[in-house]
C-alpha cells in the first residue's frame, strides 16, 4: 500500500507575504484574475491589501463577491458565469473557507464543464482536468482550504452540505500572511481556530493516518493549543502561530481525511446555518470520548501536544480523559458554546442520517451507526 501527499506548488508564509503575488502572476504568465471573496472583507478593505498590489503592477482583475457564509450551488454557478464574462484565466481566492470552497468549485467547473450542475461533484468526482489556476490567500486561521483538496458546498433545496474531494482542485500557490487575518473578530478567531484543532485531531486519529501526517498533525495541535487563546485576545504573535498551525493541519488532513465530528458539523451547518467552526468545536470533545476506545495510545500524544503535564505517568484511561478535557477547556476558554439551542428532537433522524451519509464519516476511527450519531447529537441539545 502506498500513501500520497499533495501540497501546493508554492507557499509563502509570514507578514507581508501578499507582496509576492504580483511576481507569481507575472512568472506564470497569467493575464486576468477573477478575485473571489466574501462581501464582508470586500466592504472592510481587507481585499484591497491584495488588489492594491495588482493595481500597482497594472495587473487586470474583476471581483466576484456574491458568496454566502455557507456557499451554495447557486453561488458557484454565478461565479462560473462571472469567470467567463470577465475573460479570466486564473483565480485569486481571498477569505475563509467559503470563498476558498467557492473558488475551487468554480475552477473545477471551468475546466470540467460536464459538472456544471455542481451536485455531481460530491464525493470523489471523476474530473479529468486540473482546475483553473488558483492563488489562495486565507483571511482566517482555521479551514486550511488553501492547502487542501477538499471543499464543501450547501444544497439549499435538499437542506444538506456535500463534501467534494478532488486532487484537481489544489491551489497552485498559497499565501499565508497573518496580517490578512488581523481584522478577524474574536468570535471568528475562536471558531476557525477550533476548526483547525478539529482538523488536526481528527486527521491524527483517522483510520488512514500514517507517520508523515502524524508529524503534521501533532505539530499543528501544539501550535494551536499554544496560540489560540492569545490570538482570540488579539495578540499578533498568537495570530501568526495560528496561521502556521492551521496550514500545517491542512497539510495533513487533506491527505488522510477526517471523521464524524466534521460529518456532524456539516449537517448542523446545512440545517441551522451553524458556523462550521462552532459546530466542530461543540462536537469534538463528545466525539473524542466516543472514539477513545479505538485510538490506542494516540490520546496520550494529543494530551502531550496540548501541554498536559505528566502524561507518561498516567494510565490509558487518565491520559484519554486528560486529552478530552484539554480540548473541552480550550473551547470553553475561547467562548465556544456547549449547547445548540436550535437543535430539536424531531430533527434528529434527518441530522443523523445526513451525518452518516457524509464523506468524512468512513474515516472515523470507530465504526458508527445512525443510532450512535443520534445519541451524540443529543449531547449538545
C-alpha positions as CSV (number, residue, x, y, z in Angstrom):
1,X,0.0,0.0,0.0
2,X,1.3,3.5,-0.9
3,X,0.5,6.8,0.8
4,X,0.0,10.0,-1.2
5,X,0.9,13.6,-0.2
6,X,-0.4,16.5,-2.2
7,X,0.6,20.1,-1.4
8,X,0.7,23.5,-3.1
9,X,3.4,24.0,-5.8
10,X,4.5,27.1,-3.8
11,X,3.5,28.6,-0.5
12,X,4.5,31.9,1.2
13,X,4.3,32.4,4.9
14,X,4.8,35.5,7.2
15,X,3.8,39.1,7.5
16,X,3.8,40.9,4.1
17,X,3.7,37.7,2.1
18,X,0.9,39.2,-0.1
19,X,3.6,41.3,-1.8
20,X,4.8,38.1,-3.5
21,X,1.5,37.8,-5.5
22,X,2.4,40.1,-8.5
23,X,5.7,38.2,-9.0
24,X,3.9,34.9,-9.1
25,X,1.3,36.2,-11.5
26,X,3.9,37.5,-13.9
27,X,6.2,34.5,-13.6
28,X,3.3,32.2,-14.6
29,X,2.1,34.4,-17.4
30,X,-1.4,35.0,-16.1
31,X,-3.4,37.8,-17.7
32,X,-6.6,38.5,-15.8
33,X,-7.8,37.3,-12.4
34,X,-11.3,36.7,-11.0
35,X,-10.9,37.7,-7.4
36,X,-13.3,35.6,-5.4
37,X,-14.0,36.9,-1.9
38,X,-16.8,37.4,0.6
39,X,-18.8,40.6,0.8
40,X,-17.8,41.5,4.3
41,X,-14.0,41.5,3.7
42,X,-14.5,43.4,0.5
43,X,-16.5,46.0,2.3
44,X,-14.0,46.4,5.1
45,X,-11.0,46.8,2.9
46,X,-9.2,43.5,3.5
47,X,-9.3,42.6,-0.2
48,X,-7.6,45.8,-1.0
49,X,-4.4,44.5,0.6
50,X,-4.2,42.2,-2.5
51,X,-5.9,44.3,-5.2
52,X,-3.6,47.3,-4.4
53,X,-0.7,45.0,-5.2
54,X,-2.3,44.1,-8.5
55,X,-3.1,47.8,-9.3
56,X,0.4,48.9,-8.6
57,X,1.7,46.4,-11.2
58,X,-1.0,47.1,-13.8
59,X,-2.4,43.5,-13.4
60,X,-6.1,43.1,-14.6
61,X,-8.8,41.6,-12.4
62,X,-12.5,41.6,-11.7
63,X,-14.2,40.9,-8.3
64,X,-16.9,38.3,-7.6
65,X,-18.2,38.5,-4.0
66,X,-21.7,37.1,-4.1
67,X,-20.9,34.3,-1.7
68,X,-22.8,33.2,1.4
69,X,-21.2,32.1,4.7
70,X,-22.1,28.5,3.7
71,X,-21.6,28.8,-0.1
72,X,-24.4,27.4,-2.2
73,X,-24.8,25.7,-5.6
74,X,-26.1,29.0,-7.0
75,X,-23.1,30.9,-5.7
76,X,-20.8,28.6,-7.6
77,X,-22.8,28.7,-10.8
78,X,-22.9,32.5,-10.7
79,X,-19.2,32.5,-10.1
80,X,-18.6,30.3,-13.2
81,X,-20.6,32.8,-15.2
82,X,-18.6,35.7,-13.7
83,X,-15.3,34.0,-14.6
84,X,-16.3,33.5,-18.2
85,X,-17.7,37.0,-18.5
86,X,-14.5,38.5,-17.2
87,X,-12.3,36.6,-19.6
88,X,-10.3,35.5,-16.6
89,X,-7.5,32.9,-16.9
90,X,-6.9,32.4,-13.2
91,X,-8.5,32.9,-9.7
92,X,-7.3,34.7,-6.6
93,X,-9.3,33.4,-3.7
94,X,-9.3,35.7,-0.7
95,X,-11.1,34.9,2.6
96,X,-12.0,32.0,4.8
97,X,-13.4,28.6,3.8
98,X,-16.5,30.0,2.0
99,X,-14.6,31.9,-0.7
100,X,-12.0,29.2,-1.0
101,X,-14.5,26.5,-1.5
102,X,-16.4,28.5,-4.0
103,X,-13.3,29.3,-5.9
104,X,-12.3,25.6,-6.1
105,X,-15.8,24.6,-7.4
106,X,-15.7,27.5,-9.9
107,X,-12.2,26.5,-11.1
108,X,-13.2,22.8,-11.4
109,X,-16.3,23.5,-13.5
110,X,-14.5,26.0,-15.8
111,X,-12.1,23.2,-16.9
112,X,-14.6,20.3,-16.5
113,X,-17.9,21.8,-17.7
114,X,-19.7,18.5,-17.6
115,X,-20.0,19.1,-13.8
116,X,-21.9,22.4,-14.2
117,X,-24.8,21.1,-12.1
118,X,-22.4,21.2,-9.1
119,X,-24.1,18.3,-7.3
120,X,-22.3,15.8,-9.4
121,X,-19.0,16.9,-7.8
122,X,-20.0,15.3,-4.5
123,X,-17.6,12.8,-3.1
124,X,-14.6,11.9,-5.4
125,X,-15.9,13.0,-8.8
126,X,-14.1,11.7,-11.9
127,X,-12.9,15.1,-13.2
128,X,-10.3,14.9,-15.9
129,X,-8.6,18.3,-15.9
130,X,-6.9,20.4,-13.2
131,X,-9.0,23.4,-12.2
132,X,-8.3,26.9,-13.4
133,X,-5.2,28.1,-11.5
134,X,-5.9,29.4,-8.0
135,X,-3.8,31.6,-5.8
136,X,-5.3,31.3,-2.3
137,X,-5.0,34.0,0.3
138,X,-6.6,33.0,3.6
139,X,-8.0,35.6,6.0
140,X,-9.0,33.2,8.7
141,X,-6.8,30.8,10.6
142,X,-8.9,27.6,10.5
143,X,-10.1,26.0,7.3
144,X,-6.7,25.5,5.7
145,X,-8.6,25.4,2.4
146,X,-5.6,26.9,0.7
147,X,-3.7,23.7,1.0
148,X,-6.4,21.0,0.8
149,X,-8.1,19.0,-1.9
150,X,-11.5,19.3,-0.2
151,X,-14.4,21.8,-0.5
152,X,-17.9,21.9,0.9
153,X,-21.0,23.2,-0.9
154,X,-24.5,23.7,0.5
155,X,-27.5,22.3,-1.3
156,X,-30.2,24.6,0.0
157,X,-33.0,22.8,-1.8
158,X,-32.1,19.5,0.0
159,X,-31.0,21.0,3.3
160,X,-27.6,19.4,3.2
161,X,-23.9,20.1,2.7
162,X,-21.9,17.9,0.5
163,X,-18.1,17.3,0.6
164,X,-16.1,17.2,-2.6
165,X,-12.6,15.6,-2.7
166,X,-10.7,16.2,-5.8
167,X,-6.9,16.1,-6.5
168,X,-7.5,18.5,-9.3
169,X,-8.7,21.4,-7.1
170,X,-5.5,22.2,-5.1
171,X,-4.5,25.9,-5.3
172,X,-1.1,26.2,-7.0
173,X,0.0,29.0,-4.7
174,X,-0.9,29.6,-1.1
175,X,-0.1,33.0,0.5
176,X,-0.5,32.7,4.3
177,X,0.0,36.2,5.6
178,X,-1.1,36.7,9.2
179,X,-1.6,40.5,8.6
180,X,-4.6,39.4,6.4
181,X,-6.1,37.8,9.5
182,X,-5.6,40.8,11.8
183,X,-9.2,42.1,11.4
184,X,-10.9,38.8,12.4
185,X,-13.3,39.4,15.2
186,X,-12.9,37.5,18.5
187,X,-15.7,35.0,17.8
188,X,-14.5,34.2,14.3
189,X,-10.9,33.8,15.5
190,X,-12.1,31.3,18.1
191,X,-14.4,29.3,15.9
192,X,-12.0,29.0,13.0
193,X,-9.2,28.1,15.4
194,X,-11.3,25.3,16.9
195,X,-12.0,24.1,13.3
196,X,-8.2,23.9,12.8
197,X,-7.8,21.9,16.0
198,X,-10.6,19.5,14.9
199,X,-8.8,19.0,11.6
200,X,-5.6,18.2,13.5
201,X,-7.1,15.8,16.0
202,X,-9.4,14.0,13.5
203,X,-6.6,13.8,11.0
204,X,-4.3,12.3,13.7
205,X,-6.9,9.7,14.7
206,X,-8.4,8.8,11.3
207,X,-8.1,5.3,10.0
208,X,-5.7,6.3,7.3
209,X,-3.2,8.3,9.4
210,X,0.4,7.5,8.9
211,X,3.9,8.7,10.1
212,X,4.2,11.8,7.8
213,X,0.7,13.1,8.5
214,X,1.1,12.3,12.2
215,X,4.1,14.7,12.2
216,X,2.0,17.4,10.7
217,X,-1.0,16.9,13.0
218,X,0.9,16.7,16.3
219,X,2.8,19.9,15.5
220,X,-0.5,21.6,14.5
221,X,-2.1,20.6,17.8
222,X,0.9,22.0,19.7
223,X,0.8,25.3,17.8
224,X,-3.0,25.7,18.0
225,X,-3.2,24.9,21.7
226,X,-0.3,27.2,22.5
227,X,-1.6,30.2,20.4
228,X,-5.4,30.2,20.1
229,X,-6.1,31.9,23.4
230,X,-3.6,34.7,22.6
231,X,-5.0,35.0,19.0
232,X,-8.5,35.4,20.3
233,X,-7.2,38.1,22.6
234,X,-5.8,39.9,19.6
235,X,-2.1,39.2,20.1
236,X,-0.2,39.4,16.8
237,X,2.2,36.6,17.8
238,X,-0.8,34.4,18.6
239,X,-2.3,35.1,15.2
240,X,1.0,34.3,13.5
241,X,1.2,31.0,15.4
242,X,-2.4,30.2,14.4
243,X,-1.8,31.0,10.7
244,X,1.0,28.4,10.7
245,X,-0.7,25.8,12.8
246,X,-3.9,25.7,10.7
247,X,-1.8,25.4,7.5
248,X,0.2,22.5,8.9
249,X,-3.1,20.8,9.9
250,X,-4.3,21.2,6.3
251,X,-1.1,19.6,5.0
252,X,-2.1,16.5,7.0
253,X,-5.8,16.0,7.0
254,X,-6.2,16.8,3.3
255,X,-4.2,13.7,2.6
256,X,-5.8,11.3,5.1
257,X,-9.3,12.5,5.7
258,X,-11.4,13.4,8.9
259,X,-14.1,11.8,11.0
260,X,-17.6,12.2,12.4
261,X,-17.1,15.5,14.2
262,X,-16.9,17.0,10.7
263,X,-19.7,14.9,9.4
264,X,-22.0,16.2,12.2
265,X,-20.8,19.7,11.8
266,X,-21.6,19.7,8.1
267,X,-25.2,18.8,8.7
268,X,-25.6,21.3,11.6
269,X,-24.4,24.0,9.2
270,X,-26.8,22.9,6.5
271,X,-29.9,22.7,8.7
272,X,-29.3,25.5,11.2
273,X,-26.7,27.6,9.4
274,X,-24.4,27.0,12.5
275,X,-20.9,28.4,11.8
276,X,-18.8,25.5,10.9
277,X,-16.0,26.1,13.4
278,X,-18.6,26.4,16.3
279,X,-20.2,23.1,15.2
280,X,-16.9,21.4,15.1
281,X,-15.9,22.7,18.5
282,X,-19.1,21.6,20.1
283,X,-18.8,18.1,18.7
284,X,-15.1,17.5,19.1
285,X,-14.8,16.5,22.8
286,X,-18.0,14.5,22.5
287,X,-16.7,12.6,19.5
288,X,-13.3,12.1,21.1
289,X,-15.0,10.5,24.1
290,X,-16.9,8.2,21.8
291,X,-13.8,7.3,19.8
292,X,-11.4,6.8,22.7
293,X,-11.5,3.0,22.8
294,X,-10.3,2.8,19.2
295,X,-7.3,5.2,19.4
296,X,-4.6,3.1,21.1
297,X,-2.0,5.5,22.6
298,X,-2.8,8.5,20.4
299,X,-4.7,10.5,23.1
300,X,-1.5,10.4,25.2
301,X,0.3,12.3,22.4
302,X,-2.6,14.6,21.9
303,X,-2.6,15.5,25.6
304,X,1.2,16.0,25.4
305,X,0.9,18.3,22.4
306,X,-1.7,20.3,24.2
307,X,0.6,20.9,27.1
308,X,-0.8,18.5,29.6
309,X,2.0,17.6,32.1
310,X,2.9,14.2,33.4
311,X,1.2,12.1,30.7
312,X,3.8,9.4,30.8
313,X,2.8,8.6,34.4
314,X,-0.8,8.4,33.5
315,X,-2.9,5.3,32.8
316,X,-4.6,4.9,29.5
317,X,-7.9,6.0,31.0
318,X,-6.2,9.0,32.6
319,X,-4.5,10.3,29.5
320,X,-7.5,9.8,27.4
321,X,-9.6,11.8,29.9
322,X,-6.9,14.5,30.0
323,X,-6.8,14.9,26.3
324,X,-10.6,15.3,26.1
325,X,-10.6,17.7,29.0
326,X,-7.8,19.8,27.4
327,X,-9.9,20.2,24.2
328,X,-13.1,21.0,26.1
329,X,-11.3,23.6,28.3
330,X,-9.7,25.3,25.2
331,X,-13.1,25.6,23.6
332,X,-14.6,27.0,26.8
333,X,-11.8,29.5,27.3
334,X,-12.3,31.0,23.8
335,X,-16.1,31.2,24.2
336,X,-17.5,28.3,22.3
337,X,-21.0,27.3,23.5
338,X,-21.6,23.8,24.8
339,X,-25.2,23.5,23.6
340,X,-27.1,24.3,20.4
341,X,-30.4,25.9,21.3
342,X,-31.9,25.4,17.8
343,X,-31.5,21.6,17.9
344,X,-34.8,19.8,18.2
345,X,-35.7,16.1,18.8
346,X,-37.8,16.0,15.6
347,X,-34.8,16.9,13.5
348,X,-32.5,14.1,14.9
349,X,-33.4,11.4,12.3
350,X,-32.6,13.7,9.4
351,X,-29.4,15.0,11.1
352,X,-28.1,11.6,12.0
353,X,-28.8,10.1,8.5
354,X,-27.1,13.1,6.8
355,X,-24.1,12.8,9.1
356,X,-23.9,9.1,8.3
357,X,-24.0,9.8,4.6
358,X,-21.3,12.4,4.8
359,X,-18.0,11.8,3.0
360,X,-16.0,12.3,6.3
361,X,-17.7,9.5,8.2
362,X,-15.8,6.5,6.8
363,X,-12.5,7.8,8.1
364,X,-13.7,7.9,11.7
365,X,-11.5,5.5,13.9
366,X,-14.7,3.9,15.3
367,X,-17.3,2.5,13.0
368,X,-20.6,4.2,13.8
369,X,-24.3,4.0,13.1
370,X,-27.2,6.3,12.6
371,X,-28.3,5.3,16.1
372,X,-24.9,6.3,17.6
373,X,-24.9,9.6,15.7
374,X,-28.4,10.3,17.0
375,X,-27.2,9.8,20.6
376,X,-24.2,12.1,20.0
377,X,-26.3,14.9,18.6
378,X,-28.5,14.7,21.8
379,X,-25.4,15.6,23.9
380,X,-25.5,19.2,22.5
381,X,-29.3,19.7,22.9
